Amino acid sequence: LVQVAEVDGGEFKVKDTYEAADVDLNHIQSANELENAISKLSKVVKEKDRILITDENGVAKADHLPVGVYLIYAIDIKEYENISPSLVSVPTFDSESGQMDYDIEVLPKHTPILQQESRSFPKTGDNSGFFEYLLLGITSLVLTIISILGWRAVIRAIK
């Protein structure tokens, strides 16, 4: 968790440390612009204001944060899912109540880590299943011939 911007005169002001990201947090109007800002800020993070450790339920909690914008990102996740970084402002506006909300719950996007399938090859000299495959092959051949010649031709040939 790192604070990337402060509130100054009712607007977000990116902290000097993150000016290299060249983002304007005050004029983000679409999800693509938000993702772009998150990507740029993630690339210039050099410090960690707070390291939050998740509990046994996967929940991390940060209390008494100063007003501002925070980048939340996961570190050391090699055994877990891919977790996308997020931006959150403290406080945030609650449109239902029409009030500023200081008690914020963030649920970051996450996707499973894709496991590569391990391939197994038959052992050389392994004849298990040979006769089953042979019978299946002969049956397929007979059915193919029957379908090509048609049932009548086969019946005539048998008589």
DOZA-494809 format. One record per residue: residue in three letters; x, y, z of N, C-alpha, C in turn. Coordinates in pm, whole numbers, plus 50000, padded with zeros to 5 digits. Each point is the difference from the previous one (the first is absolute). Layout:
REM residues N
alaXYZXYZXYZ/...
***
This chain:
REM residues 159
leu500864988450000499145011650000500905012250000/val499815008649902500855011949992499135012049963/gln500215011150071499265012149968500685006749881/val499235001549889500575005849878499565014549979/ala498955004450073499535013749983499395005050131/glu500065013050016499385006850115498865008549947/val499175005050092498945009249961500475014050033/asp499955008749898500445013850017498975009049933/gly499295007950078499005009249945498864992849930/gly499644988250050498894992549942500384991749878/glu501284999749963500454992049886501124990750044/phe500154989249924501084990750026501295005549942/lys501054999850082501325004349955500944988150017/val500514995149886500914988650003501255004050077/lys500424991150090501205002850080501225000949909/asp500965008150040501215002249920500654986949957/thr500014990350088500624987149972499394993149879/tyr498735003249968499284993049893499695008949880/glu500585011949995499775008949886500494994149868/ala501014991250006500524993649879498954991549929/ala498954996050071498934991949939499175008549905/asp500045013150015499285009249911498514996649991/val499344999750116498564997350004499275011750064/asp498785002249954499135010150060498814992750059/leu499994998450131498954992550067498685007750008/asn500015012749966498795008150010499094999049878/his500494994749890499224999949877499824986049941/ile500044989850084499774986349953498504998449979/gln499634995949879498574999049968499584986249952/ser500944990849981499624986749952500854989450069/ala499544987649990500754988950058501364998549933/asn500075002549869501294999149930500985010450051/glu499525012250024500885010550053500474996450141/leu499124994150079500384995650135501054989049993/glu499794990049915500984989249984501355005449954/asn499985009849909501225006249951500745007150113/ala499265007450083500615007050114500604990150098/ile499284989250028500504989750093501284993949945/ser500014996949872501174994149936501215009350011/lys499795012749968501115009750004500525001750143/leu499095001150097500435001750139500714987650052/ser499524988349961500624987450045501454999049955/lys500305005749884501354999149944501005008850075/val499535010350071500935009150066500024998450152/val499294990150053499994997850145501404995950045/lys500525007250097501324996950053499974997650150/glu498915003650060499924998850146498684993650038/lys499974995250120498764994550054499685008050125/asp498885007649996499615007350120499624990350111/arg499224990249962499574989850096499984986549931/ile500484990350070499864986349951498874993950080/leu498994995649930498854993850064500094985049981/ile499794992850105500034985449994498554995150012/thr499624991049910498644994750006499894989850112/asp498804999250058499764990050103499604986849936/glu499574990450083499654986749948498825000349902/asn499235011050000498885001549907500365008249876/gly501285003949988500425007949885499695014750014/val499745004850121499625013950023501185007650060/ala500275011749945501025008950055499305013050040/lys500445006150108499325011950050501015011050027/ala499655012249957500835011850027499125010350070/asp500415004350117499235009950077500695013549998/his499205010450017500485013850020500905004849885/leu499574997949878500765004749885499755014949980/pro501035007649966499795014049967499185001249871/val499305011149984499215002549881500934999949879/gly499574992949893500814999349879499584988549911/val500854997149903499784988949908501094989750025/tyr499574987350005500914989150032500024989649888/leu501204995249973500194989049908500134987450085/ile499134990549974500044987250071500514989749900/tyr501054993050038500544989849911500554988550083/ala500044988449940500444988150071501474997249970/ile500694995350101501384995649984500094985650052/asp501004992849955500254986450046498744991349985/ile499534998949876498764992549976500244987549915/lys501224995349994500324989049908499164987450027/glu499504998350121499204988250032498515002949995/tyr499625012049960498605004050003499535004049861/glu498895007249995499455004649873500675012949957/asn499845003249870500455013049949499035010550051/ile500505009950067499155010350060500345013449935/ser499005006249940500205012749931500115011450101/pro500925009449976500085011750088498735008349990/ser499725007750104498805008350006500375013850054/leu499195009949962500105013350059498745002450083/val500185005950115498845003550085500275013550065/ser498955008250005500175012950068499384999250139/val500655006650092499525001050138499815014750030/pro498795004750026498764992349998499524998149857/thr498954992249988499344998349871498565004550015/phe499375004149891498645005150007499024988449992/asp499084999350097498954989850000498755006249939/ser499694995849878498875006149929498664996850065/glu499904988950073498744996650068499705009850113/ser500985002550084499785008850115500275014749967/gly500725002549891500375013749967501095005550091/gln500714991150068501035003950097501364994549957/met501035005650058501354994749981500174988050094/asp500584989249947500154987650075501484997650028/tyr500334998650128501384997350040500224985250030/asp498944992350006500084985750027499774992849867/ile501094997049931499954995249862500424985449993/glu499264992449921500354986149975500424998849854/val501174994449977500524998449864500114985149970/leu499444996149887500104986149954500755000049867/pro501334998050005500785000449876499624988849904/lys500215002749871499774989749898501114989750012/his499604987549980501014989550001499624989049904/thr501014993649945499794989049907500914988550040/pro499534987849979500824988550037501294999549918/ile501044994950061501254997749928499804987349918/leu500275001049872499814988549913501134990050020/gln499634987850028500984989450018500244993249866/gln501234997749967500294992949877499754985150022/glu499314994149903499724985750010501294992249981/ser500154989750081501174991449979499584989049904/arg500814998049901499714989949900500574986650044/ser499234989649977500534986750027499984992149870/phe501064993349973500154992249879499974985250037/pro499464991849911499974985750030501424994550011/lys500124990350088501304993750017500294991149880/thr501244999749958500424991249890499864985650047/gly499424991849911499844985850033498764997450083/asp499205010150026498774998250077498904995349906/asn499584987550013498994994249912498605000150063/ser499865006350116498685000150063499025007449910/gly498864994049978498985006249918500174997149852/phe501024992149963500264997449858498794993649931/phe499444989650063498904992849935498725008649994/glu499805008450100498845008949997500125009849883/tyr501185005549979500225009449889499914992849865/leu500484987549994499924992249877498534997449964/leu499204995850099498584997549977499285012849958/leu500335011050063499405012949965500375003849856/gly501224997649960500445003149864499304991649896/ile499864986950027499324991049906498535003949988/thr499365002950114498595004249999499835012849919/ser500895009550018499935012549923500164997449852/leu500894991149963500234996749860498754993649938/val499404990450072498794993349951498875010149984/leu499795008550097498935010049990500245009849885/thr501255003449976500325008949889499664993349867/ile500374987349985499704992649876498494999049980/ile499284996850108498544998949992499395013249957/ser500495011050056499425012949963500335003849856/ile501154995749951500375003149861499194991649902/leu499944987350025499304991149908498495000150018/gly499575003450115498574999850030499594986250048/trp498984999750074499524987650060499584989849895/arg499375004249894499504990549899501154992449936/ala501075007249967501134993449937500624989750093/val500065003050129500584990850098499124987750012/ile498675002150003499074988850013500114991149876/arg500075005949880500184992349877501304991950003/ala501065006250052501304993250005499984988350096/ile499225001250108499914989350099499214988449944/lys498935002349919499154989449943500804992749899/
***
